Amino acid sequence: MFAANIGIADLFELVKDYKQALFYFSRALQAGEKTATPTHIAKARFALGRVYWKLNDSALAIQNYEHFIKLAQMADDVASTSEAAQHLLQALETAVLAENWEMAGEMRYQLGLLYIDARDTDTALGYLTEFHQYCVATNNKLAAALCHRLAKAKPTKPCPRSSRCLTGLPMRWLTWRSTWRLLVAWVC
């Protein structure tokens, strides 16, 4: 059932009939969930994210990519995680070209989380720094909310890198010091 739905959905995606592709990818997801096959669920989630992105529904695309990334990480599927990173990078590039700064900030945040889970803390810190710069530049409280969520999700301990990271930041970032410290401590 899964393979048939994925095959049909792929054909509809190929001819750019995204509504029909969503229908069949959703059926493939249901089949994967019914049989509790993680690889089928992951493939369906990834495909749904890809189609939602093509339909310019970035919120649902991100939601499906997040589910996919969690499944890929649980399976330690490095190739799938790498593919997810490539799609997020493409989404980031598209958001920047379209001057959709809110989406570009969200993509940087998602890439940061992906690299945290891949244990590439330097790259993760780079993307989270860019995300933080976006939040500061737009006077957006999103960073505080996300940091609060991160702090609750994973216990933090003081990190020697957090002080070094903060000392190189511009003076206007000092008001964000407590929020940023949570992010840096969590990344390290």
C-alpha positions as CSV (number, residue, x, y, z in Angstrom):
1,M,0.0,0.0,0.0
2,F,2.8,2.4,0.9
3,A,4.8,1.8,-2.3
4,A,1.8,2.2,-4.5
5,N,0.8,5.6,-2.9
6,I,4.4,6.9,-3.0
7,G,4.7,5.9,-6.6
8,I,1.5,7.6,-7.6
9,A,2.3,10.7,-5.5
10,D,5.8,10.9,-7.2
11,L,4.1,11.0,-10.6
12,F,1.7,13.7,-9.6
13,E,4.6,15.7,-8.2
14,L,6.5,15.2,-11.4
15,V,3.7,16.7,-13.5
16,K,3.3,19.5,-10.9
17,D,-0.2,18.5,-9.7
18,Y,0.8,19.1,-6.1
19,K,-2.7,18.8,-4.6
20,Q,-3.0,15.2,-5.8
21,A,0.6,14.6,-4.8
22,L,-0.3,15.7,-1.2
23,F,-3.3,13.4,-1.2
24,Y,-1.2,10.3,-2.1
25,F,1.7,11.2,0.1
26,S,-0.7,11.6,3.0
27,R,-2.1,8.1,2.2
28,A,1.5,6.8,2.1
29,L,2.0,8.3,5.5
30,Q,-1.1,6.7,6.8
31,A,0.0,3.3,5.5
32,G,3.5,3.8,7.1
33,E,1.9,4.7,10.4
34,K,-0.5,1.8,10.2
35,T,2.4,-0.7,9.8
36,A,4.6,1.3,12.1
37,T,7.5,1.3,9.6
38,P,9.8,4.2,10.5
39,T,11.5,4.4,7.1
40,H,8.1,4.7,5.3
41,I,6.9,7.3,7.8
42,A,10.1,9.3,7.3
43,K,10.0,9.1,3.5
44,A,6.4,10.2,3.5
45,R,7.1,13.1,5.9
46,F,10.0,14.3,3.8
47,A,7.9,14.1,0.6
48,L,5.1,16.0,2.2
49,G,7.5,18.7,3.3
50,R,8.9,19.0,-0.2
51,V,5.4,19.3,-1.7
52,Y,4.2,21.8,0.9
53,W,7.3,23.9,0.2
54,K,6.5,23.9,-3.5
55,L,3.0,25.0,-2.6
56,N,4.5,27.9,-0.6
57,D,3.1,26.6,2.6
58,S,6.3,26.9,4.6
59,A,4.7,26.3,8.0
60,L,3.5,22.8,7.0
61,A,6.7,22.1,5.1
62,I,8.8,22.9,8.2
63,Q,6.5,20.8,10.3
64,N,6.9,17.8,8.1
65,Y,10.7,18.3,7.7
66,E,10.9,18.5,11.5
67,H,9.1,15.1,11.8
68,F,11.4,13.7,9.2
69,I,14.5,14.9,10.9
70,K,13.5,13.4,14.2
71,L,12.8,10.1,12.6
72,A,16.1,10.2,10.6
73,Q,18.0,11.0,13.8
74,M,16.4,8.2,15.7
75,A,17.6,5.8,13.0
76,D,21.0,7.5,12.8
77,D,20.3,7.9,9.1
78,V,23.2,10.2,8.2
79,A,22.3,10.3,4.5
80,S,18.7,11.3,5.2
81,T,19.8,14.0,7.7
82,S,22.2,15.3,5.1
83,E,19.5,15.4,2.5
84,A,17.3,17.3,5.0
85,A,20.1,19.8,5.6
86,Q,20.4,20.3,1.8
87,H,16.6,21.0,1.5
88,L,16.7,23.4,4.4
89,L,19.7,25.2,2.8
90,Q,17.8,25.5,-0.4
91,A,14.8,26.8,1.5
92,L,17.0,29.4,3.2
93,E,18.5,30.5,-0.1
94,T,15.0,30.9,-1.6
95,A,13.8,32.8,1.5
96,V,16.7,35.2,1.2
97,L,16.2,35.7,-2.6
98,A,12.5,36.4,-1.9
99,E,13.5,38.8,0.9
100,N,11.3,36.7,3.3
101,W,13.4,37.5,6.4
102,E,11.1,35.8,8.8
103,M,11.4,32.5,6.9
104,A,15.1,33.0,6.5
105,G,15.4,33.3,10.2
106,E,13.4,30.2,10.8
107,M,15.5,28.2,8.3
108,R,18.7,29.3,10.1
109,Y,17.1,28.1,13.4
110,Q,16.1,24.8,11.9
111,L,19.6,24.3,10.4
112,G,21.1,25.1,13.8
113,L,19.1,22.4,15.5
114,L,19.9,19.9,12.8
115,Y,23.6,20.6,13.2
116,I,23.3,20.3,17.0
117,D,21.9,16.9,16.6
118,A,24.6,16.0,14.1
119,R,27.1,17.0,16.8
120,D,28.6,19.8,14.6
121,T,28.5,22.5,17.2
122,D,30.6,25.0,15.3
123,T,28.2,25.0,12.3
124,A,25.2,24.9,14.6
125,L,26.5,27.9,16.5
126,G,27.0,29.8,13.2
127,Y,23.4,29.3,12.1
128,L,22.0,30.0,15.6
129,T,24.1,33.2,15.6
130,E,22.7,34.3,12.3
131,F,19.2,33.5,13.6
132,H,19.9,35.6,16.7
133,Q,21.1,38.5,14.6
134,Y,17.8,38.4,12.7
135,C,15.8,38.5,15.9
136,V,17.8,41.4,17.3
137,A,17.7,43.3,14.0
138,T,13.9,42.9,13.8
139,N,13.3,43.4,17.5
140,N,11.7,40.0,17.5
141,K,11.0,38.2,20.8
142,L,11.1,34.9,18.9
143,A,14.6,34.2,20.1
144,A,13.6,34.4,23.8
145,A,10.7,32.0,23.2
146,L,12.9,29.6,21.3
147,C,15.6,29.7,23.9
148,H,13.1,29.1,26.6
149,R,11.8,26.1,24.7
150,L,15.4,24.8,24.2
151,A,16.2,25.3,27.9
152,K,13.2,23.2,28.9
153,A,13.9,20.5,26.3
154,K,17.5,19.8,27.4
155,P,19.2,20.5,30.7
156,T,22.0,23.0,30.4
157,K,25.2,23.5,32.3
158,P,27.6,26.4,32.2
159,C,29.8,26.3,29.1
160,P,33.2,28.0,28.9
161,R,32.5,28.8,25.3
162,S,29.5,30.9,26.1
163,S,31.5,33.7,27.7
164,R,34.0,33.7,24.8
165,C,31.1,33.9,22.3
166,L,29.4,36.7,24.2
167,T,32.6,38.8,24.4
168,G,32.8,39.1,20.6
169,L,29.3,40.3,20.2
170,P,28.3,43.9,19.6
171,M,27.2,46.0,22.6
172,R,23.6,46.0,21.6
173,W,23.5,42.2,22.2
174,L,24.2,42.6,25.9
175,T,20.4,43.0,26.5
176,W,20.0,39.5,25.0
177,R,22.8,38.1,27.2
178,S,20.7,35.7,29.3
179,T,18.8,34.4,26.2
180,W,22.0,34.0,24.2
181,R,23.7,32.2,27.1
182,L,20.9,29.6,27.1
183,L,21.4,29.1,23.4
184,V,25.2,28.8,23.6
185,A,25.1,26.6,26.6
186,W,22.6,24.3,24.9
187,V,24.7,24.1,21.7
188,C,27.9,23.3,23.5
